[in-house]
Amino acid sequence: MQIRFLAFWDKSNNKDTLVLATHGFIKKMDKVHKNEIERAERIRIIYFENKRQL
């Protein structure tokens, strides 16, 4: 059993890189479930959409 955190990088600022953890889960198998990856991708898309609106 392993704990995993999914994250993405925001490199929109030329000076700094921001690393954002989307969520964590307990990994019981060798493979990461497709729904966990899709969840992280949805969170990343929402983040950048909200950032553009500011």
VMD Tcl script that builds the backbone (N, CA, C; Angstrom):
set m [mol new atoms 162]
animate dup $m
set s [atomselect $m all]
$s set {name element resname resid chain x y z} {
  {N N MET 1 A 0.848 -1.175 0.000}
  {CA C MET 1 A 0.000 0.000 0.000}
  {C C MET 1 A 0.897 1.243 0.000}
  {N N GLN 2 A 0.596 2.173 -0.904}
  {CA C GLN 2 A 1.392 3.389 -1.023}
  {C C GLN 2 A 0.471 4.604 -1.080}
  {N N ILE 3 A 0.961 5.724 -0.613}
  {CA C ILE 3 A 0.222 6.981 -0.708}
  {C C ILE 3 A 0.767 7.742 -1.906}
  {N N ARG 4 A -0.127 8.254 -2.740}
  {CA C ARG 4 A 0.251 9.005 -3.937}
  {C C ARG 4 A -0.430 10.365 -3.938}
  {N N PHE 5 A 0.295 11.348 -4.425}
  {CA C PHE 5 A -0.254 12.688 -4.633}
  {C C PHE 5 A -0.090 13.017 -6.112}
  {N N LEU 6 A -1.137 13.518 -6.726}
  {CA C LEU 6 A -1.060 13.953 -8.115}
  {C C LEU 6 A -0.927 15.467 -8.114}
  {N N ALA 7 A -0.117 15.976 -9.018}
  {CA C ALA 7 A 0.172 17.411 -9.035}
  {C C ALA 7 A 0.418 17.875 -10.467}
  {N N PHE 8 A 0.433 19.207 -10.626}
  {CA C PHE 8 A 0.805 19.799 -11.902}
  {C C PHE 8 A 1.595 21.060 -11.638}
  {N N TRP 9 A 2.277 21.550 -12.652}
  {CA C TRP 9 A 3.149 22.703 -12.545}
  {C C TRP 9 A 2.535 23.875 -13.287}
  {N N ASP 10 A 2.615 25.063 -12.679}
  {CA C ASP 10 A 2.197 26.309 -13.321}
  {C C ASP 10 A 3.469 27.116 -13.574}
  {N N LYS 11 A 3.898 27.171 -14.833}
  {CA C LYS 11 A 5.113 27.886 -15.200}
  {C C LYS 11 A 4.793 29.181 -15.932}
  {N N SER 12 A 3.604 29.744 -15.692}
  {CA C SER 12 A 3.194 30.945 -16.412}
  {C C SER 12 A 3.999 32.174 -15.988}
  {N N ASN 13 A 4.580 32.154 -14.813}
  {CA C ASN 13 A 5.436 33.230 -14.345}
  {C C ASN 13 A 6.869 32.872 -14.729}
  {N N ASN 14 A 7.567 33.772 -15.420}
  {CA C ASN 14 A 8.927 33.475 -15.874}
  {C C ASN 14 A 9.934 33.353 -14.736}
  {N N LYS 15 A 9.607 33.881 -13.562}
  {CA C LYS 15 A 10.536 33.830 -12.432}
  {C C LYS 15 A 10.355 32.586 -11.579}
  {N N ASP 16 A 9.119 32.211 -11.333}
  {CA C ASP 16 A 8.825 31.138 -10.392}
  {C C ASP 16 A 7.981 30.048 -11.054}
  {N N THR 17 A 8.109 28.842 -10.530}
  {CA C THR 17 A 7.260 27.728 -10.925}
  {C C THR 17 A 6.449 27.321 -9.709}
  {N N LEU 18 A 5.146 27.245 -9.888}
  {CA C LEU 18 A 4.243 26.869 -8.805}
  {C C LEU 18 A 3.825 25.424 -9.001}
  {N N VAL 19 A 4.011 24.591 -7.980}
  {CA C VAL 19 A 3.602 23.192 -8.036}
  {C C VAL 19 A 2.340 23.062 -7.186}
  {N N LEU 20 A 1.269 22.558 -7.819}
  {CA C LEU 20 A -0.014 22.426 -7.133}
  {C C LEU 20 A -0.399 20.959 -7.028}
  {N N ALA 21 A -0.618 20.484 -5.817}
  {CA C ALA 21 A -1.092 19.113 -5.608}
  {C C ALA 21 A -2.605 19.115 -5.742}
  {N N THR 22 A -3.126 18.252 -6.607}
  {CA C THR 22 A -4.568 18.216 -6.819}
  {C C THR 22 A -5.262 17.407 -5.736}
  {N N HIS 23 A -4.751 16.227 -5.459}
  {CA C HIS 23 A -5.328 15.379 -4.424}
  {C C HIS 23 A -4.402 14.195 -4.156}
  {N N GLY 24 A -4.692 13.499 -3.091}
  {CA C GLY 24 A -3.916 12.319 -2.734}
  {C C GLY 24 A -4.835 11.124 -2.556}
  {N N PHE 25 A -4.260 9.937 -2.631}
  {CA C PHE 25 A -5.040 8.720 -2.455}
  {C C PHE 25 A -4.102 7.589 -2.059}
  {N N ILE 26 A -4.683 6.527 -1.538}
  {CA C ILE 26 A -3.916 5.341 -1.184}
  {C C ILE 26 A -3.937 4.413 -2.390}
  {N N LYS 27 A -2.755 4.079 -2.856}
  {CA C LYS 27 A -2.610 3.226 -4.041}
  {C C LYS 27 A -2.442 1.786 -3.579}
  {N N LYS 28 A -3.387 0.940 -3.978}
  {CA C LYS 28 A -3.361 -0.451 -3.537}
  {C C LYS 28 A -2.863 -1.399 -4.622}
  {N N MET 29 A -2.815 -0.905 -5.877}
  {CA C MET 29 A -2.364 -1.735 -7.000}
  {C C MET 29 A -1.174 -1.044 -7.662}
  {N N ASP 30 A -0.543 -1.723 -8.612}
  {CA C ASP 30 A 0.596 -1.136 -9.317}
  {C C ASP 30 A 0.183 0.038 -10.199}
  {N N LYS 31 A -0.999 -0.042 -10.766}
  {CA C LYS 31 A -1.475 0.967 -11.694}
  {C C LYS 31 A -2.318 2.018 -10.987}
  {N N VAL 32 A -2.226 3.252 -11.453}
  {CA C VAL 32 A -3.085 4.319 -10.936}
  {C C VAL 32 A -4.403 4.246 -11.695}
  {N N HIS 33 A -5.511 4.284 -10.964}
  {CA C HIS 33 A -6.826 4.211 -11.595}
  {C C HIS 33 A -7.040 5.388 -12.541}
  {N N LYS 34 A -7.674 5.112 -13.647}
  {CA C LYS 34 A -7.940 6.124 -14.670}
  {C C LYS 34 A -8.758 7.287 -14.095}
  {N N ASN 35 A -9.701 6.999 -13.194}
  {CA C ASN 35 A -10.529 8.070 -12.623}
  {C C ASN 35 A -9.708 9.033 -11.768}
  {N N GLU 36 A -8.630 8.563 -11.155}
  {CA C GLU 36 A -7.769 9.456 -10.368}
  {C C GLU 36 A -7.022 10.424 -11.289}
  {N N ILE 37 A -6.543 9.918 -12.421}
  {CA C ILE 37 A -5.850 10.768 -13.393}
  {C C ILE 37 A -6.821 11.772 -14.007}
  {N N GLU 38 A -8.021 11.316 -14.355}
  {CA C GLU 38 A -9.034 12.208 -14.920}
  {C C GLU 38 A -9.431 13.305 -13.926}
  {N N ARG 39 A -9.515 12.942 -12.657}
  {CA C ARG 39 A -9.843 13.939 -11.623}
  {C C ARG 39 A -8.769 15.019 -11.556}
  {N N ALA 40 A -7.498 14.617 -11.581}
  {CA C ALA 40 A -6.399 15.577 -11.543}
  {C C ALA 40 A -6.419 16.472 -12.781}
  {N N GLU 41 A -6.715 15.892 -13.940}
  {CA C GLU 41 A -6.787 16.682 -15.174}
  {C C GLU 41 A -7.923 17.705 -15.125}
  {N N ARG 42 A -9.071 17.305 -14.588}
  {CA C ARG 42 A -10.199 18.249 -14.451}
  {C C ARG 42 A -9.836 19.410 -13.530}
  {N N ILE 43 A -9.164 19.109 -12.425}
  {CA C ILE 43 A -8.764 20.154 -11.481}
  {C C ILE 43 A -7.775 21.113 -12.142}
  {N N ARG 44 A -6.833 20.579 -12.938}
  {CA C ARG 44 A -5.858 21.418 -13.648}
  {C C ARG 44 A -6.558 22.335 -14.652}
  {N N ILE 45 A -7.501 21.804 -15.393}
  {CA C ILE 45 A -8.239 22.603 -16.376}
  {C C ILE 45 A -9.009 23.719 -15.685}
  {N N ILE 46 A -9.685 23.408 -14.597}
  {CA C ILE 46 A -10.449 24.416 -13.853}
  {C C ILE 46 A -9.517 25.496 -13.310}
  {N N TYR 47 A -8.360 25.094 -12.797}
  {CA C TYR 47 A -7.388 26.056 -12.261}
  {C C TYR 47 A -6.991 27.075 -13.321}
  {N N PHE 48 A -6.586 26.589 -14.505}
  {CA C PHE 48 A -6.116 27.502 -15.545}
  {C C PHE 48 A -7.262 28.330 -16.141}
  {N N GLU 49 A -8.474 27.789 -16.201}
  {CA C GLU 49 A -9.620 28.578 -16.655}
  {C C GLU 49 A -9.902 29.721 -15.681}
  {N N ASN 50 A -9.873 29.423 -14.391}
  {CA C ASN 50 A -10.097 30.460 -13.381}
  {C C ASN 50 A -8.979 31.497 -13.389}
  {N N LYS 51 A -7.771 31.058 -13.614}
  {CA C LYS 51 A -6.630 31.975 -13.640}
  {C C LYS 51 A -6.735 32.943 -14.810}
  {N N ARG 52 A -7.195 32.469 -15.971}
  {CA C ARG 52 A -7.370 33.332 -17.141}
  {C C ARG 52 A -8.443 34.391 -16.923}
  {N N GLN 53 A -9.445 34.068 -16.126}
  {CA C GLN 53 A -10.553 34.997 -15.897}
  {C C GLN 53 A -10.167 36.148 -14.974}
  {N N LEU 54 A -9.082 36.030 -14.265}
  {CA C LEU 54 A -8.673 37.103 -13.328}
  {C C LEU 54 A -8.047 38.265 -14.028}
}
mol reanalyze $m
mol bondsrecalc $m
mol representation Tube
mol addrep $m
